[in-house]
Each structure stands twice: as structure tokens, then as C-alpha cells.
Amino acid sequence: MELKRATEADLPAIWTILQQAIEQRRREGSEQWQNGYPSEQTVRDDIAHGYAYVLLDRDTIVAYAAVIFGLDAAYEAIDGEWLTLGRYAVLHRVATAAAVKGQGVATRLLERVEPLCIQNEVYSIRLDTNFDNAPMLHIVAKLGYVYCGEVFFQGAPRKAYEKVLVAD
């Protein structure tokens, strides 16, 4: 599987994956992603700013994430404490295609973001998720992310995690 920066041509596949994830969260009874976020415009903005990344299995897009290098205003105020004070990357809008759910695709996506960060001389990854997003909570625990506290995103508290990377 290959991680690549997304282009406008990838928008339909990305939007389909996000709609599947939004529907899954709704079926699970979660309020996460049920208020019009993320929108197709959010993805267009991600692509325009160079944040949008897709995971390819051969030539098929199977996962999406926004990888943002730089400060995230939502992460400046944390009820808790981050592990590091330096530069970091933020992962937002992580989603996998319904056809590959349960196959470890989201794990592989997060694993492939790590060398991307190191190439950009960023040695910390932060992310947040809803308290009831069991699949993401499982993945972050498995990959060694550390729970740091709560941040507020889209008006709701989110569990905030950080992973410190080591260059090989």
C-alpha cells in the first residue's frame, strides 16, 4: 500500500469514503461527524492546502486523512498536557472505505504517515477522536499513541493523543 498526496481527481473517491464513515458513525449512535462536518468543501480545502493524503491498494483509494504540518488552534488549549512542545503534525478526518473495514487499513495509513513526518523533520503526531470511536481508540493504543487529555473540536470534547517519533 502506498500513501500519496491527493489531487482534485481523487475527490469523488475521498468523498465516498467519508460519507461511508459518516454513516457508520451514525449507525453506531455517535454524534461525531453528524453535523455536516466534514463536508465536501472541507476535502476541497484539504487538497488545495496540500493536507489531503490517500492510501492506495494498487490503484484503488482505500483510506483518507488530512495530515497538517503546523499549529492547530484547537490543540493550543488542552485539558491535560502534550508530550512535546515542538513542531508536530496533526491527523484529521481519518476514514477507510467500507469495503476494507476490519482489515487493518487505518492502521497502515497511520503507520505510513510516520515516515512522511520524519521526512518533513517533524517528530510528533497529534490526533483527536470522539470518546465513543472504538476503532480509532483501538488503533491509537496499538500504535503507541499516548493519551494527553481533552481538546475541544467542532464544539465538543475529544480525546487527544500524541506519538513521539524517532528517526531511524
C-alpha positions in Angstrom: 0.0 0.0 0.0 1.2 3.5 -0.9 0.5 6.8 0.7 0.2 9.7 -1.7 -0.9 13.3 -1.7 -4.4 13.6 -3.0 -5.4 15.6 -6.1 -8.8 17.0 -7.3 -9.2 13.8 -9.3 -9.3 11.9 -6.1 -12.1 13.9 -4.6 -15.0 11.6 -5.6 -13.4 8.6 -4.1 -12.4 10.5 -0.9 -15.9 11.9 -0.5 -17.5 8.4 -0.9 -15.2 7.1 1.8 -16.0 10.0 4.1 -19.8 9.5 3.5 -19.4 5.8 4.4 -17.6 6.8 7.6 -20.2 9.4 8.5 -23.0 6.8 8.0 -21.0 4.2 10.1 -20.7 6.7 13.0 -24.5 7.5 12.7 -25.3 3.7 12.8 -23.1 3.4 15.9 -25.1 6.1 17.6 -22.3 8.6 17.7 -22.7 12.3 17.3 -19.2 12.6 15.7 -19.4 13.8 12.1 -23.2 14.2 12.2 -23.4 18.0 11.9 -22.3 18.5 8.3 -18.6 18.1 9.1 -16.6 17.0 7.3 -18.1 18.5 4.1 -17.0 18.1 0.5 -15.7 21.7 0.8 -13.5 20.6 3.8 -11.9 18.0 1.5 -11.5 20.5 -1.3 -9.7 22.8 1.1 -7.5 19.9 2.3 -6.5 19.3 -1.3 -5.9 22.9 -2.0 -3.7 23.3 1.1 -1.7 20.1 0.4 -3.1 18.4 3.6 -5.1 15.6 1.8 -3.5 12.2 1.6 -4.9 8.9 0.3 -3.8 5.3 0.9 -3.8 3.3 -2.3 -4.1 -0.5 -2.5 -2.8 -1.0 -6.0 -4.7 1.8 -7.8 -7.7 1.9 -5.5 -8.1 4.6 -2.8 -8.9 2.7 0.4 -8.3 5.4 3.0 -8.1 9.1 3.6 -6.6 11.5 6.1 -5.7 15.2 6.4 -2.0 15.5 7.5 -1.4 19.0 8.7 2.1 20.2 9.4 1.8 23.2 11.7 -0.1 24.5 14.6 -3.7 23.6 15.1 -5.6 26.2 17.1 -7.9 23.5 18.6 -4.8 21.9 20.1 -3.4 25.0 21.8 -5.8 24.7 24.7 -5.7 21.1 26.1 -7.3 19.9 29.4 -4.1 17.9 30.1 -0.6 18.1 28.7 1.1 17.3 25.4 4.2 15.2 25.5 6.2 17.7 23.4 6.4 21.4 22.9 8.0 21.5 19.4 6.7 21.1 15.9 4.0 18.5 15.2 1.8 17.1 12.6 -2.0 16.7 13.1 -4.1 13.9 11.7 -7.7 14.8 11.0 -10.6 13.2 9.1 -9.1 9.6 9.1 -11.5 7.3 7.2 -11.4 4.0 5.4 -13.5 2.6 2.7 -16.4 0.4 3.9 -15.1 -2.5 1.7 -11.9 -2.7 3.7 -13.2 -2.2 7.3 -11.6 -4.5 9.8 -8.6 -5.3 7.6 -6.1 -3.1 9.3 -6.2 -0.4 6.6 -6.5 2.6 9.0 -3.5 1.2 11.0 -1.4 1.0 7.8 -2.5 4.6 7.0 -1.2 5.9 10.3 2.0 3.8 10.0 2.7 5.4 6.6 2.2 8.9 7.9 5.2 8.4 10.3 7.9 8.3 7.7 6.2 11.3 5.9 6.6 13.2 9.2 10.2 12.3 9.6 11.0 13.3 6.0 9.5 16.7 7.0 11.6 16.8 10.1 8.5 16.6 12.3 8.9 14.1 15.2 5.5 14.3 16.8 2.0 13.4 15.6 -1.2 14.5 17.4 -4.7 13.5 16.8 -8.1 13.6 18.5 -11.1 11.3 18.3 -14.5 11.1 19.9 -14.8 9.2 23.2 -17.0 6.5 21.5 -14.9 5.9 18.4 -13.8 2.4 19.5 -12.0 1.5 16.2 -9.8 4.6 16.4 -9.2 4.3 20.1 -8.0 0.7 19.5 -5.7 1.8 16.7 -4.0 4.6 18.7 -3.4 2.3 21.6 -2.0 -0.4 19.3 0.4 2.1 17.6 1.7 3.6 20.8 -0.1 6.9 20.9 -0.3 8.4 24.4 -3.5 9.9 25.8 -2.7 13.5 26.7 -6.1 14.9 27.7 -9.1 16.5 26.0 -9.3 19.2 23.3 -12.4 20.9 22.0 -13.1 20.5 18.3 -16.3 21.5 16.5 -17.7 22.5 19.9 -17.3 19.1 21.5 -14.6 17.5 23.7 -12.3 15.0 22.0 -9.8 12.6 23.4 -6.3 13.9 22.4 -3.3 11.7 21.7 0.3 12.2 20.7 3.0 9.9 19.4 6.7 10.9 19.5 8.6 9.6 16.6 12.2 8.5 16.4 14.2 8.9 13.2 15.9 5.7 12.1 
